[in-house]
Amino acid sequence: MPQSLTQVYLHIIFHIKKYDSPLRIDDLETLCPYMGSVIKSCDSIPLMINGTNDHIHILCTLSKTTTISKLVQQIKQHSSRWLKRKDSFYRVFEWQSGYGVFSVSSSLLKKTKLYIANQQEHHRKRTFKKEYILFLKEYEVEYNEKYLF
């Protein structure tokens, strides 16, 4: 083939490092678009970004010229730096070093967008820990709970 074509959808999840420096819910209104701009700078396309005070969900495409680890590293690095510059409240803010990334089929895009859009409501019923373990089980990811959180 003379041309390389891809369409890879990713659901990315990552968590804050310290519970004593959470995200303020009101700041998600500006943080999510900022993360979208970082994703675009990596030649990927943000489709939905949302979260709670302790974690973020991102649905995006993956560019054929970047790796998952590089994309996540860029999002976390730039958004952490942006938060620290935004407000002294975030002076010690950090993301955990780990993350989860799950492939999403095109048939589940609408469902995944809705799920991410409703994070605040969703987490009134289920903790992040329970949610993340369900993802790992659903995707049959082997893990040691000792190192998850």
C-alpha positions in Angstrom: 0.0 0.0 0.0 1.3 3.5 -0.8 -0.5 5.0 2.2 -0.6 4.2 5.9 -4.0 4.7 7.5 -5.1 4.1 11.1 -8.0 4.6 13.4 -7.2 3.7 16.9 -9.5 4.9 19.7 -8.1 5.0 23.3 -9.8 5.4 26.7 -7.1 6.8 29.0 -7.5 6.9 32.8 -5.1 8.4 35.3 -5.2 9.5 38.9 -3.8 12.2 41.1 -0.8 11.3 43.2 -1.8 12.8 46.5 -5.2 12.9 48.0 -4.4 16.1 49.9 -4.0 18.0 46.5 -7.2 17.1 44.6 -8.5 18.7 41.4 -11.1 21.4 42.0 -14.2 20.4 40.0 -14.7 23.9 38.7 -11.2 23.7 37.2 -12.1 20.8 35.0 -13.9 23.3 32.8 -10.6 24.7 31.7 -8.3 21.7 32.4 -10.1 19.4 30.0 -9.9 21.8 27.0 -6.2 22.3 27.8 -5.6 18.6 27.8 -7.4 18.5 24.4 -5.0 21.0 23.0 -2.1 18.9 24.2 -3.6 15.8 22.5 -4.0 17.8 19.3 -0.3 18.9 19.5 0.5 15.2 19.4 -1.4 14.8 16.2 -4.2 12.9 17.9 -7.9 13.9 18.3 -9.6 14.4 21.6 -13.2 13.1 21.6 -14.2 13.5 25.2 -12.4 14.5 28.4 -13.8 14.6 31.9 -13.1 13.5 35.4 -13.6 14.1 39.1 -11.5 15.6 41.9 -9.1 12.6 41.8 -8.9 11.2 38.3 -9.3 11.9 34.6 -10.9 10.0 31.7 -9.9 10.7 28.1 -11.3 9.3 24.9 -9.2 10.1 21.9 -7.7 8.8 18.7 -4.0 7.8 18.6 -1.9 9.3 15.9 0.0 6.9 13.7 3.2 8.9 14.5 3.2 8.7 18.3 3.1 6.0 21.0 0.6 5.6 23.8 3.3 6.2 26.5 4.5 9.4 24.8 0.9 10.7 24.4 0.1 10.0 28.1 3.4 11.5 29.2 2.8 14.7 27.3 -0.8 15.1 28.6 0.3 14.5 32.2 3.4 16.6 32.0 1.8 19.6 30.4 -1.4 19.5 32.4 0.5 19.3 35.7 2.7 22.2 34.7 -0.4 24.2 33.6 -2.2 23.6 36.9 0.8 24.7 38.9 1.0 27.9 37.0 -2.8 28.5 37.2 -3.1 28.7 40.9 -1.0 28.3 44.1 -3.6 25.7 45.3 -1.8 23.3 42.9 1.8 24.1 43.9 2.4 20.4 44.9 0.1 18.8 42.4 1.2 15.6 40.6 -0.3 12.8 38.6 0.5 9.2 39.6 3.2 7.8 37.4 0.9 4.9 36.2 -2.1 5.0 34.0 -4.6 2.7 32.2 -5.2 2.7 28.5 -7.9 0.6 26.9 -8.9 0.2 23.3 -12.4 1.2 22.3 -14.2 -0.2 19.2 -16.0 2.2 17.0 -19.3 0.5 17.9 -18.7 1.6 21.6 -17.7 5.2 21.0 -21.1 6.7 21.8 -21.4 4.6 25.0 -17.9 5.5 26.1 -18.4 9.3 25.5 -21.6 9.1 27.6 -19.8 7.3 30.3 -17.0 9.8 30.4 -19.4 12.8 30.2 -21.3 11.5 33.3 -18.3 11.0 35.6 -19.6 13.2 38.5 -22.9 11.3 38.7 -21.2 7.9 38.1 -18.8 8.3 41.0 -21.6 9.0 43.5 -22.3 5.2 43.2 -18.8 3.7 42.7 -15.3 4.6 43.9 -12.4 5.1 41.5 -10.7 2.0 42.9 -13.8 -0.2 42.2 -14.2 1.3 38.8 -10.6 0.8 37.7 -10.6 -2.8 38.9 -13.7 -3.4 36.8 -11.9 -2.0 33.8 -8.9 -4.3 34.4 -11.2 -7.3 34.8 -13.3 -6.5 31.7 -10.2 -6.1 29.6 -8.6 -9.2 31.1 -5.5 -7.2 32.3 -3.4 -9.1 34.8 -2.5 -7.0 37.8 -1.2 -7.1 41.4 -3.6 -5.1 43.6 -0.6 -4.3 45.9 0.8 -2.1 43.1 -2.4 -0.5 41.7 -2.9 2.4 44.1 
